[in-house]
């Protein structure tokens, strides 16, 4: 589940405590936290500059992972936060464009996120893969949707394009899904070509490939 990332330890502890107290007063009701929804207000001080940011929970979680350490390999941070790398990078780019972090490519194509000691805004803003499309015509910034789509196809015995499109609009909020159905169709065609899912005629349903 790409929304099951761990919040910072003190936040997890506070939400767990609140949940237990709620349950003790409202039993048998319980709370189920939707971690990817909402807004976090942060005051960030780097060097002599303090800036207030209003960000998503996943963006805040990425930033707070750098408390006590200056850098992470992208793959290591992905494992630590239980976020797929495309979704991690998609959200980390906010901090890169704000000058809080920088992304460096090391030997063997290892990508490293480093925390800046002072706000150092880049000369140009960046997007996933510098905003370029893949050779198959799929916008690289859509990669973060793949885990959501795989989850849907795992939970349902096949879905048509329109249903996947509507479910993404309903459930993907961080960042909001606002792409056209043609963009989604190209992404699904790419996933079929890579064996991530299959497309069945004449039902016109996308499914997970057989085990």
Secondary structure as GFF3:
##gff-version 3
##sequence-region A 1 211
A	DSSP	alpha_helix	9	26	.	.	.	ID=ss1
A	DSSP	beta_strand	40	46	.	.	.	ID=ss2
A	DSSP	beta_strand	49	55	.	.	.	ID=ss3
A	DSSP	alpha_helix	57	64	.	.	.	ID=ss4
A	DSSP	beta_strand	71	73	.	.	.	ID=ss5
A	DSSP	alpha_helix	74	81	.	.	.	ID=ss6
A	DSSP	alpha_helix	85	97	.	.	.	ID=ss7
A	DSSP	beta_strand	101	105	.	.	.	ID=ss8
A	DSSP	three_ten_helix	107	109	.	.	.	ID=ss9
A	DSSP	beta_strand	111	115	.	.	.	ID=ss10
A	DSSP	three_ten_helix	128	131	.	.	.	ID=ss11
A	DSSP	three_ten_helix	140	145	.	.	.	ID=ss12
A	DSSP	alpha_helix	146	155	.	.	.	ID=ss13
A	DSSP	alpha_helix	161	171	.	.	.	ID=ss14
A	DSSP	alpha_helix	181	193	.	.	.	ID=ss15
A	DSSP	beta_strand	197	200	.	.	.	ID=ss16
A	DSSP	beta_strand	205	208	.	.	.	ID=ss17
###
